[in-house]
Amino acid sequence: MSDSLGFAKIKGGVVIQFPYSIENLKEENPSTKFDQKTHLPLLYDLTEEGESSNFSIVEVFYDDITYDFDFGTQTILLDDSPSLIEGRWVLKTRIVERDLDGVTEVPLAEII
């Protein structure tokens, strides 16, 4: 199982905000008290917005791929926003070759 990156706010299968934190929840619901021990998606569902909107809070994970990676000549790039892949929200990564001017966007492994 891959590691969790935190949470994203989703509406209709589209990422609205990533990352999404307990602080964001408190800012959006200033008059509501929250138990820090409760899982963030459950807390959101208990808010007025969570009960009345089509938004949801989902957990986001790194992909499960192990790379054959050369630290000297390659770098790993993370997408800016997670994607829904096989029922899970995943932050896709890819390995690219480095060049003398920085990073060249030539994917060696595109994770889908």
C-alpha positions, 0 to 999 in steps of 0.5 A: 500500500502506498503512503498517504499525502494528505487530502484533497477537496473534490467536486464532481470528480474534479480536484477543487483544492489540494492539499486540503487540511484541518486548517482549511476546514476550520477557515471554511467553518469558523463557528464549528468546533472540531475534534482533532482526533476525528478523520478529516473526511468525516469531520467535513461530512458533519459540516453544513457544507459537507451535508448540503453540497456535492463536495467531498474530502478524499485521501490522496496517495503516492503511486505504488511504483518502485523506480529504477532511479539514478540520482545523478542523472534523473529527477522525479516530478510530481503532478500538481494535482491528484488523479482518480486511478482505479478508484483511488486518488493518486499523485502521479509521478514520472522520472525525467532525465536531467540536462545541464540547463535543468530538467528536460521533460522527457518521461522515462516512465509515465505512471498511469 
